[in-house]
Amino acid sequence: MSEDLAGLDALAQAELVRRAELSAAELVEAAVERIERLNPQLNAVITPLYEGARQAARTLASAGGAGGPFAGVPFLMKDLMAHTAGDRYCAGMAVLKELDYRPDHDTELAARFRASGLITLGKTNTPEWGSVPTTEPLAFGPTHNPWDLSRSPSGSSGGSAAAVASGMVPMAASGARTCCSGWPVSSKGPARGPGDVHRCGPARSPTDPGGVGPVQPGLAPPTVDTVTEAAPARPSSVSMVDSWRMVRIWSRSDGSRRWMVPMSSKITRSPTSQACP
């Protein structure tokens, strides 16, 4: 069942919960199984929050499954810009990891994730303050590209990109900061189409310390996926419909702030069977 669910986007998984064909708890456990199996090689998830996710699934069940458009869908949060009360927040920084820093409140963005019905299973890896276009912080080590474990999934949302591309979850939080907001969408995802040279190169290679460079053409199969680019936040997701719906949630004004409407581009999605040879 876990592999079958890995091929469904977030709205399709939410529909299974709405129709009572599967419970949120079953979706959560299937996603946990995929994370536990794939993460040792990818290092995409740095802070598991499984018990909180299981409790959220039970709460949803006790409410009769009522919730937002993504009610019951497993989700991963980028460990930068958005944080949740009581959960470790590091922003890629070793000092915050050593301090075991835990904020006492949810950010607005985290609150919107929860209100949409998403169930957060953990936090994804990111470079220090999201300041470089590779995901290899000293605090947690490098995240690896599901297409080629010797390469980087770029950054600063490399953990989220690798998690979605490998099928861990159908949606994960991403973001655009500093230099990264100008990188092509293909630098955010693990690969694009054959012939596209704007892909992710080896992490910390002697000749390319920045870790971003071309990949040999023809690496990616034709399966289509999407990543939506925006600032200050955007989702990495399995489908354009998921991204569009989430951006609508983010872009609702509360009178004090407004999120930018994103651009979008298609990328290819790596099959789970090829994510970790």
Residue pairs with C-beta under 8 A, 6 or more apart in sequence:
1 26
1 30
2 30
2 31
2 33
2 34
3 167
3 272
5 13
5 22
5 27
5 30
5 31
6 34
6 167
6 168
6 272
7 167
8 16
8 170
8 238
9 170
9 171
9 237
9 238
9 239
9 241
9 242
10 70
10 73
10 75
10 118
10 170
10 171
10 237
10 238
10 239
10 242
11 69
11 70
11 239
11 241
11 242
11 245
13 22
13 27
13 72
13 73
13 74
13 170
14 69
14 70
14 71
14 72
14 73
14 117
16 22
16 27
17 23
17 24
17 27
17 60
17 65
17 71
17 72
17 73
18 65
18 71
20 65
23 57
23 61
23 72
24 56
24 57
24 60
24 61
24 65
24 71
24 72
24 119
25 54
25 57
25 58
25 61
27 57
27 72
27 73
27 74
27 119
28 50
28 53
28 54
28 57
28 74
28 119
28 121
30 74
31 74
31 121
31 168
31 169
32 50
32 53
32 74
32 121
34 166
34 167
34 168
34 169
34 272
35 45
35 48
35 121
35 122
35 163
35 168
35 169
37 276
38 44
38 146
38 166
38 167
38 168
38 272
38 275
38 276
39 45
39 168
41 144
41 149
41 275
41 276
42 143
42 144
42 146
42 149
42 162
42 163
42 166
42 275
42 276
43 125
43 140
43 141
43 142
43 143
43 144
43 159
44 76
44 124
44 125
44 143
44 158
44 159
44 160
44 162
44 163
44 166
44 168
45 76
45 121
45 122
45 123
45 124
45 125
45 159
45 163
45 168
46 79
46 90
46 122
46 123
46 124
46 125
46 140
46 159
47 79
47 87
47 88
47 90
47 122
47 123
48 121
48 122
49 87
49 120
49 121
49 122
49 123
50 121
50 122
52 87
52 120
53 74
53 119
53 120
53 121
53 122
56 119
56 120
57 72
57 119
60 66
60 67
60 71
60 72
60 117
60 119
65 71
65 72
67 117
68 115
68 116
68 117
68 118
68 249
69 116
69 117
69 245
69 249
70 116
70 117
70 118
70 171
70 245
70 246
71 117
72 117
72 119
73 117
73 118
73 119
73 170
73 171
74 118
74 119
74 121
74 169
74 170
75 113
75 118
75 119
75 120
75 121
75 169
75 171
75 172
75 173
76 120
76 121
76 122
76 123
76 124
76 159
76 160
76 163
76 168
76 169
76 171
76 172
76 173
77 84
77 110
77 113
77 120
77 122
77 123
77 124
77 172
77 173
78 123
78 124
78 126
78 157
78 159
78 160
78 172
78 173
78 174
78 175
79 89
79 90
79 91
79 92
79 123
79 124
79 125
79 126
79 159
80 91
80 92
80 126
80 129
80 130
80 156
80 175
80 177
81 91
81 107
81 109
81 130
81 175
81 177
81 232
81 233
82 107
82 109
82 110
82 113
82 173
82 175
82 233
83 89
83 103
83 106
83 107
83 110
84 103
84 106
84 107
84 110
84 120
85 103
85 104
85 105
85 106
86 102
86 103
86 104
87 102
87 103
87 123
88 97
88 100
88 101
88 102
88 123
89 96
89 101
89 102
89 103
89 123
90 96
90 97
90 101
90 123
90 139
90 140
91 126
91 128
91 129
91 130
92 125
92 126
92 127
92 128
92 129
92 130
92 137
92 139
92 140
92 156
93 128
93 129
93 137
93 139
94 137
94 138
94 139
96 139
97 139
97 140
106 114
108 254
108 257
109 173
109 233
109 250
112 249
112 250
113 120
113 173
114 120
115 249
116 246
116 249
118 171
121 169
124 143
124 157
124 159
124 160
124 163
124 172
124 173
125 135
125 137
125 140
125 143
125 158
125 159
126 135
126 137
126 155
126 156
126 157
126 158
126 159
127 134
127 135
127 136
127 137
127 155
127 156
127 158
128 137
128 138
128 139
129 177
130 155
130 156
130 157
130 175
130 177
130 178
130 180
131 156
131 177
131 178
131 179
132 155
132 156
132 179
132 180
132 210
133 154
133 155
133 156
133 179
133 180
133 183
133 187
133 210
133 211
133 212
134 142
134 152
134 154
134 155
134 158
134 200
134 203
134 204
134 210
134 211
134 212
135 142
135 143
135 152
135 153
135 154
135 155
135 156
135 157
135 158
135 159
135 162
136 142
136 143
136 152
136 155
136 203
136 204
136 211
142 152
142 203
142 204
143 152
143 153
143 158
143 159
143 162
144 150
144 151
144 152
144 153
144 162
144 203
145 151
145 152
145 153
145 162
145 190
145 191
145 200
146 153
146 162
146 165
146 166
146 190
146 270
146 274
146 275
146 276
147 165
147 190
147 191
147 215
147 219
147 220
147 270
147 274
147 275
148 215
148 219
149 276
149 277
150 202
151 200
151 201
151 202
151 203
151 215
152 158
152 200
152 201
152 202
152 203
152 211
152 212
153 159
153 161
153 162
153 165
153 189
153 190
153 200
154 161
154 183
154 187
154 188
154 189
154 200
154 211
154 212
155 180
156 175
156 177
156 180
157 172
157 173
157 174
157 175
157 180
157 188
157 236
159 172
160 172
160 173
160 174
160 236
161 172
161 174
161 188
161 189
161 190
161 227
161 236
162 190
163 169
163 172
163 236
164 170
164 171
164 172
164 225
164 227
164 236
164 237
164 238
164 269
165 189
165 190
165 191
165 225
165 269
165 270
165 275
166 270
166 272
166 275
166 276
167 271
167 272
167 275
170 237
170 238
170 239
170 242
171 235
171 236
171 237
171 238
171 242
171 246
172 235
172 236
172 237
173 233
173 235
173 236
174 188
174 227
174 233
174 234
174 235
174 236
175 231
175 232
175 233
175 234
176 229
176 230
176 231
176 232
176 233
176 234
177 231
177 232
181 231
184 198
184 265
185 192
185 227
185 229
185 263
185 264
185 265
185 267
186 192
186 196
186 198
186 199
186 265
186 267
187 198
187 199
187 200
187 212
188 227
188 229
188 236
189 225
189 227
189 236
189 267
190 200
190 267
190 270
191 199
191 200
191 215
191 219
191 220
191 267
191 268
191 270
192 198
192 199
192 220
192 267
192 268
193 220
193 267
193 268
194 217
194 218
194 219
194 220
195 217
195 218
196 217
197 214
197 215
197 217
198 214
199 213
199 214
199 215
199 219
200 211
200 212
200 213
200 215
201 208
201 211
201 212
201 213
201 214
201 215
202 208
202 211
202 213
203 211
204 211
205 211
220 268
220 270
221 268
221 271
222 268
223 268
223 269
223 271
224 266
224 267
224 268
224 269
225 238
225 239
225 266
225 267
225 268
225 269
226 237
226 238
226 239
226 240
226 243
226 264
226 265
226 266
226 267
227 234
227 236
227 237
227 243
227 264
227 265
227 267
228 234
228 235
228 236
228 237
228 240
228 243
228 244
228 246
228 247
228 262
228 263
228 264
229 262
229 263
229 264
229 265
230 247
230 250
230 259
230 260
230 261
230 262
230 263
231 260
232 259
232 260
233 250
233 259
234 243
234 247
234 250
234 262
235 242
235 243
235 246
235 247
237 243
237 246
238 269
240 264
240 266
243 262
243 264
247 259
247 261
247 262
250 259
251 258
251 259
251 260
251 261
